[in-house]
Amino acid sequence: MPKFAVLISGSGSNLQAIIDAVAGRRLRAQIVGVLSNNAEAHGLNRASAAKIPTAVISHKDYATREAFDAAMATQLDAWGAEVIVLAGFMRILSPGFVKHFDGRLFNIHPSLLPKYKGLYTHDRVLAAREREHGCSIHLVNAALDDGPVVAQAIVDVQAGDTAATLTERVHKSEHKLYPLVLGWLADKRLQVRDGQPWLDGARLAQPVCLRF
C-alpha cells in the first residue's frame, strides 16, 4: 500500500475527499502525514480528526525558499512518504524540492491546463467568456503549473455564473477527480516513466478528460 503525504495551506477540502476515499476503501493507500505552512489551516483539524500525523513548517521561519523546502523534505522523508500530494498548497516549490521527489509529486489546479496557470482562474475564465472550465491533475516540475497533465474534469460555464458559483462546481469536480487519479496511482495503473505519465501501459499523449 503506497504511502501518501498531503501538503495544504487552507481548508483542506481536497484532503477531506482523499481521507474519505481511503476510509471508504476506494483509494488503497495510507496517508502518513499532512504538512502545512499555515498553523491556522483548517485541513490540520481534518487530519487530526482522522488520526493522521500533522506538521506545521512555516515559510516565514526560513530566510530562503530552498531552506524552507529542505525542512519540508526532511519531514516528508521522516514520514516515509512515497507520493507527495499538493492539495491547496500555496507556495511555489524550489527546483531542488521538485528534483528530490521527481515523479512522485502531484498537484491539482483549478483550470483546464495549459489554460489559466496561476491564480484567480475562475475570474479569468469568466472574463474571457469561456464555455468550459474545470480542474487538472498534473505532475509537478520546476515551472509553475507546467508539468504533464494526467487528467481533467470539465465543467460547463453556465449563464449567470459568478466566480463563487463556478468555484463551487469546480470544487465538486476536484473532490471526485483527485481521489480517482490517486487510486489509479495506488493500483499501479498510473505510472511515471522518465517524467511522463503512463496509464494502463500506454503513455498519455493527452490527459484523460472526464465529466462528473
Order of alpha helices (4+ residues) and beta strands (2+ residues): beta-alpha-beta-alpha-beta-alpha-beta-alpha-beta-alpha-beta-beta-alpha-beta-beta-beta-beta
